[in-house]
Amino acid sequence: MKKIDKEVADSYFRERTRNIIIYFIVWFLVSFGVVFFAEPLSQYSINGFPLHYFMGAQGAVITFIILLFVNAKLSDNVDKKYGIDESKNEQISSGKVFEH
Amino acid sequence: MDTQFLVSLTIILATFALYIGIAIYNKAKATSDFYVAGRGVPPIFNGMAIGADWMSAASFIGMAGTIMLLGYDGLAYIMGWTGGYLLLTFLLAPQLRKYGRYTVPEFIGDRFDSHTARVIAAVITIIISFTYSIGQLSGSGVVIGRLFEIDAKLGTMIGVVLIAFYAAFGGMKGITWTQVAQYIILIIAYLIPVIFMSLQITGNPMPWLSYGELVGKMGELDRELGISEYFAPFTNGTKWQFLALMFTLMAGTAGLPHVIVRFYTVSTMKAARWSGAWALLFIGLLYLSAPAYAAFSRFILMTKVAGSKISELPEWTKTWVDTGKLQVADGNGDGILQWSELVISNDIVVMATPEIANLGVFVIGLVAAGAMAAALSTAGGLMIAISSSFAHDIYYRVLKPNATEKKRLSVARWSIVIATLFAGLIALNPPGAITQIVAWAFALATGTFFPALVLGVWWKRSNAKGVIAGLLVGLGVTLTYIFAAKYGGFTILGIIDTGAGVFGAAAAFLTNIIVSLSTEAPSQKIQEEVIDLRYPEQMVYKNGEVWMNDGTKQL
């Protein structure tokens, strides 16, 4: 075990939290936001669909999937930046876990 | 006995044999195998298992039909049941995995250091999972019953015995790998018919790209008929009901114990994040296809069935008219079936598509096997959730903390068998509308577990009194609103019983926060454990300092 600056750990947490807040803003806009403005959006169309229908049936779901993969990938990058070693995590996690 | 019967029977029996074989091969030897599959499931396979766990008989058989009948308003289910994975993966799953327990009630019991909270959470888990499982079991009964032309009750019993056997035998380890197999079967069974349907109607083998044209075209047909357009928003409820339902389904997804527990089966926080991403990709394949099924079916019904002479309806309609799933009545006696004279059951869309597209006996049998896979995989996950709440949280953690490993495994196995049989008995005569009850399970999860878990993970000040009050108030408000809206005609902004979770969650968050702040803070140790959840496994928070575990000895 070696001690690290609390600031470093805090900035890890801030960086992760900031990303998550951004993902949630996008999540909210493509689902709740589009539903809220469904009537005015219905006059536009995309690939034959009225826009609000497209977002509900496909656009929102595809955005969700992309956000989850972006989160997984960017979180890995943040981990790497802070020198986190996944094989160590596995070791710690299987040793430390409360197996009862 | 015709060819269809023999082909379907062979396919279904082959899949059953596969599931049982997998369960025997992956027999659980220790409690960690039984509850969390030894915590070594690779993320991509866990994603498939989550997908199968998640997509129930109702998703497989009924959702496309629901979307067809509700039009745009049905899309609340598509967005709600997928968007919840963001709440789960960003806010809860990795942190709960780092905390490293076996069940959701165990997290709540240990995080808040309270046996009362643990028992309340265990009881709520049992209530939610039990209501949900009744829908699965009666769903599997309907499939077996319709296919083999036997009583749906007998079909239910066959499903029950099968689930009880393989869930009790393999535990979470066996269930994980059967769910992987079930996912593959159900997704192939779901996609083949819709791809062929798309090819036949639009000439394009990609249904996701091709059905947009039809949606637009149907809007024109609807205008000619003088009914509201297929895609017109909020024709079946207010905008607020749509938003409330969508929120309830999302937060309920993040609070359903049988889904959360699947994230405990992977090795690390990173693996939990990747599991969530893979899971939604696999789930998305089905959810993106359901509206395509809906559009193709409605288009065929509007253009090929409605408008033709009653005496000259297409061949495939006969079997569905016989079972009452499709009702045709020549109301005005002109010998021609009008659109308004058709009454369509939502079960018909997916099950009838192979016949409409004339895909032959093999695909019809495959779709039946897919529907069974959807019902069995979800029921298996639910049974583990029920059994672990009882055998682990109530029996072992509260009643008999000295029980031996062997004894605990046998209690876990027997509680699965008993819970399955009991749910099966109720599923023989399912109370009221099943889809309604499943929607209530989501409202309950939204009003109870979602606030408790979010505050438990993200707010160190939340304490035992706060969470107990929050769980009880959330449960009370949700149930009261469900009954007031359903039977008392009481609604706020047009939000009906299925959107009740919004009020439950708001009440539970408020109660938890107010009660926590007005009582003493949790112990230093608990607060540190909560801060520790912010960091990856390698970073350890202790006494206001952060340590990096690099494998060298602890100081």
HADDOCK unambig.tbl for C-alpha pairs under 7 A between the chains (distance, minus, plus):
assign (segid A and resid 1 and name CA) (segid B and resid 547 and name CA) 6.15 0.50 0.50
assign (segid A and resid 1 and name CA) (segid B and resid 548 and name CA) 5.54 0.50 0.50
assign (segid A and resid 1 and name CA) (segid B and resid 549 and name CA) 4.49 0.50 0.50
assign (segid A and resid 1 and name CA) (segid B and resid 550 and name CA) 5.67 0.50 0.50
assign (segid A and resid 1 and name CA) (segid B and resid 551 and name CA) 6.65 0.50 0.50
assign (segid A and resid 1 and name CA) (segid B and resid 552 and name CA) 5.45 0.50 0.50
assign (segid A and resid 1 and name CA) (segid B and resid 553 and name CA) 5.90 0.50 0.50
assign (segid A and resid 1 and name CA) (segid B and resid 554 and name CA) 5.12 0.50 0.50
assign (segid A and resid 1 and name CA) (segid B and resid 555 and name CA) 6.65 0.50 0.50
assign (segid A and resid 2 and name CA) (segid B and resid 547 and name CA) 5.50 0.50 0.50
assign (segid A and resid 2 and name CA) (segid B and resid 548 and name CA) 5.23 0.50 0.50
assign (segid A and resid 2 and name CA) (segid B and resid 549 and name CA) 6.53 0.50 0.50
assign (segid A and resid 3 and name CA) (segid B and resid 546 and name CA) 6.12 0.50 0.50
assign (segid A and resid 3 and name CA) (segid B and resid 547 and name CA) 4.33 0.50 0.50
assign (segid A and resid 3 and name CA) (segid B and resid 548 and name CA) 6.01 0.50 0.50
assign (segid A and resid 4 and name CA) (segid B and resid 546 and name CA) 5.78 0.50 0.50
assign (segid A and resid 4 and name CA) (segid B and resid 547 and name CA) 5.55 0.50 0.50
assign (segid A and resid 4 and name CA) (segid B and resid 548 and name CA) 6.36 0.50 0.50
assign (segid A and resid 5 and name CA) (segid B and resid 546 and name CA) 6.87 0.50 0.50
assign (segid A and resid 6 and name CA) (segid B and resid 545 and name CA) 6.06 0.50 0.50
assign (segid A and resid 6 and name CA) (segid B and resid 546 and name CA) 5.68 0.50 0.50
assign (segid A and resid 9 and name CA) (segid B and resid 546 and name CA) 6.84 0.50 0.50
assign (segid A and resid 13 and name CA) (segid B and resid 534 and name CA) 6.15 0.50 0.50
assign (segid A and resid 13 and name CA) (segid B and resid 535 and name CA) 6.70 0.50 0.50
assign (segid A and resid 20 and name CA) (segid B and resid 90 and name CA) 6.67 0.50 0.50
assign (segid A and resid 31 and name CA) (segid B and resid 79 and name CA) 6.87 0.50 0.50
assign (segid A and resid 32 and name CA) (segid B and resid 243 and name CA) 6.67 0.50 0.50
assign (segid A and resid 38 and name CA) (segid B and resid 233 and name CA) 6.76 0.50 0.50
assign (segid A and resid 39 and name CA) (segid B and resid 233 and name CA) 6.90 0.50 0.50
assign (segid A and resid 47 and name CA) (segid B and resid 212 and name CA) 5.96 0.50 0.50
assign (segid A and resid 48 and name CA) (segid B and resid 212 and name CA) 4.51 0.50 0.50
assign (segid A and resid 48 and name CA) (segid B and resid 213 and name CA) 4.51 0.50 0.50
assign (segid A and resid 48 and name CA) (segid B and resid 216 and name CA) 6.01 0.50 0.50
assign (segid A and resid 49 and name CA) (segid B and resid 212 and name CA) 4.65 0.50 0.50
assign (segid A and resid 49 and name CA) (segid B and resid 213 and name CA) 6.62 0.50 0.50
assign (segid A and resid 49 and name CA) (segid B and resid 215 and name CA) 6.22 0.50 0.50
assign (segid A and resid 49 and name CA) (segid B and resid 216 and name CA) 5.97 0.50 0.50
assign (segid A and resid 53 and name CA) (segid B and resid 72 and name CA) 6.37 0.50 0.50
assign (segid A and resid 53 and name CA) (segid B and resid 231 and name CA) 6.33 0.50 0.50
assign (segid A and resid 56 and name CA) (segid B and resid 75 and name CA) 5.66 0.50 0.50
assign (segid A and resid 56 and name CA) (segid B and resid 79 and name CA) 6.36 0.50 0.50
assign (segid A and resid 57 and name CA) (segid B and resid 75 and name CA) 6.20 0.50 0.50
assign (segid A and resid 57 and name CA) (segid B and resid 78 and name CA) 6.74 0.50 0.50
assign (segid A and resid 57 and name CA) (segid B and resid 288 and name CA) 6.53 0.50 0.50
assign (segid A and resid 57 and name CA) (segid B and resid 291 and name CA) 6.44 0.50 0.50
assign (segid A and resid 58 and name CA) (segid B and resid 288 and name CA) 6.02 0.50 0.50
assign (segid A and resid 60 and name CA) (segid B and resid 79 and name CA) 6.71 0.50 0.50
assign (segid A and resid 61 and name CA) (segid B and resid 79 and name CA) 6.41 0.50 0.50
assign (segid A and resid 61 and name CA) (segid B and resid 82 and name CA) 6.49 0.50 0.50
assign (segid A and resid 61 and name CA) (segid B and resid 284 and name CA) 6.81 0.50 0.50
assign (segid A and resid 64 and name CA) (segid B and resid 83 and name CA) 6.35 0.50 0.50
assign (segid A and resid 65 and name CA) (segid B and resid 277 and name CA) 6.48 0.50 0.50
assign (segid A and resid 65 and name CA) (segid B and resid 280 and name CA) 5.98 0.50 0.50
assign (segid A and resid 65 and name CA) (segid B and resid 281 and name CA) 5.89 0.50 0.50
assign (segid A and resid 68 and name CA) (segid B and resid 86 and name CA) 6.82 0.50 0.50
assign (segid A and resid 68 and name CA) (segid B and resid 277 and name CA) 4.81 0.50 0.50
assign (segid A and resid 69 and name CA) (segid B and resid 277 and name CA) 5.35 0.50 0.50
assign (segid A and resid 72 and name CA) (segid B and resid 273 and name CA) 5.53 0.50 0.50
assign (segid A and resid 72 and name CA) (segid B and resid 274 and name CA) 5.62 0.50 0.50
assign (segid A and resid 84 and name CA) (segid B and resid 538 and name CA) 6.65 0.50 0.50
assign (segid A and resid 88 and name CA) (segid B and resid 538 and name CA) 6.88 0.50 0.50
assign (segid A and resid 89 and name CA) (segid B and resid 268 and name CA) 6.61 0.50 0.50
assign (segid A and resid 89 and name CA) (segid B and resid 537 and name CA) 5.26 0.50 0.50
assign (segid A and resid 89 and name CA) (segid B and resid 538 and name CA) 5.62 0.50 0.50
assign (segid A and resid 90 and name CA) (segid B and resid 267 and name CA) 6.02 0.50 0.50
assign (segid A and resid 90 and name CA) (segid B and resid 268 and name CA) 5.95 0.50 0.50
assign (segid A and resid 92 and name CA) (segid B and resid 537 and name CA) 6.81 0.50 0.50
assign (segid A and resid 93 and name CA) (segid B and resid 267 and name CA) 6.94 0.50 0.50
assign (segid A and resid 93 and name CA) (segid B and resid 268 and name CA) 6.51 0.50 0.50
assign (segid A and resid 93 and name CA) (segid B and resid 537 and name CA) 6.62 0.50 0.50
assign (segid A and resid 97 and name CA) (segid B and resid 100 and name CA) 5.32 0.50 0.50
assign (segid A and resid 98 and name CA) (segid B and resid 100 and name CA) 6.05 0.50 0.50
assign (segid A and resid 98 and name CA) (segid B and resid 101 and name CA) 6.22 0.50 0.50
assign (segid A and resid 99 and name CA) (segid B and resid 32 and name CA) 6.92 0.50 0.50
